[in-house]
């Protein structure tokens, strides 16, 4: 991935955007020599965000299940047993 300093990208913004459109590849922006951001073509960004929004992965299904079946108000009002339980002897 090509990279530019933030100062260079700011000073030559129009040229950077033209190059970005021509290459159709992301450009890393650095600040004090460390990666700070990424510029990418709009089409690529939209593809990434659309894929994330359409995701029907495990976490989104789990969240939907929790909302449907695990409402906090549905839990029974049963007092918790505070007894210490049974004694266990661990092998040595």
C-alpha positions in Angstrom: 0.0 0.0 0.0 1.3 3.4 -0.9 1.7 5.9 1.9 2.0 9.7 2.3 2.6 12.0 5.2 -0.4 14.0 6.4 1.4 17.2 5.4 2.0 16.0 1.9 -1.5 14.7 1.5 -2.9 18.0 2.7 -0.6 20.1 0.5 -1.4 18.0 -2.6 -5.0 17.0 -1.8 -6.3 17.3 -5.4 -3.4 15.3 -6.8 -3.8 12.7 -4.1 -7.5 12.3 -4.9 -6.8 12.0 -8.6 -4.2 9.3 -8.0 -6.5 7.5 -5.6 -9.3 7.4 -8.3 -6.8 6.2 -11.0 -5.2 3.5 -8.8 -8.4 2.3 -7.1 -6.2 1.2 -4.2 -6.1 2.6 -0.6 -3.4 5.2 0.4 -2.1 5.2 3.9 -1.7 8.5 5.6 1.1 8.8 8.2 1.6 11.2 11.0 5.2 11.5 12.4 6.0 8.3 10.5 3.2 6.2 12.0 0.1 5.1 10.2 -2.8 7.4 11.1 -5.5 6.9 8.5 -6.4 5.4 5.1 -7.9 7.0 2.1 -9.8 4.7 -0.2 -12.0 5.0 -3.2 -15.7 5.6 -2.4 -16.8 2.5 -4.2 -14.6 0.3 -2.1 -15.8 2.0 1.1 -19.4 1.5 0.1 -18.8 -2.2 -0.7 -17.2 -2.7 2.7 -20.0 -1.0 4.7 -22.7 -2.7 2.6 -21.2 -6.1 3.3 -21.1 -5.3 7.1 -24.7 -4.1 7.1 -25.9 -7.3 5.3 -24.0 -9.6 7.6 -26.2 -12.2 9.1 -23.5 -13.7 11.2 -23.7 -15.4 14.5 -23.5 -12.2 16.6 -26.4 -10.5 14.9 -28.6 -13.7 15.2 -27.6 -14.0 18.9 -28.6 -10.4 19.5 -31.9 -10.9 17.8 -32.5 -14.1 19.9 -31.7 -12.3 23.1 -34.1 -9.5 22.3 -36.9 -12.0 21.6 -36.4 -14.5 24.3 -34.3 -13.1 27.1 -36.0 -9.9 28.2 -34.9 -9.0 31.7 -38.5 -8.6 32.8 -39.2 -12.2 31.9 -36.9 -13.7 34.6 -38.8 -15.2 37.5 -38.6 -13.6 40.9 -36.9 -16.5 42.7 -34.7 -15.7 45.7 -31.1 -16.8 45.2 -29.8 -19.5 47.6 -27.0 -17.8 49.6 -26.0 -21.0 51.5 -22.3 -21.8 51.3 -23.0 -25.1 49.6 -21.3 -28.4 50.3 -17.8 -28.9 51.5 -15.4 -30.4 49.0 -12.1 -32.1 49.8 -9.5 -31.6 47.0 -7.0 -34.4 46.3 -3.4 -33.6 47.1 
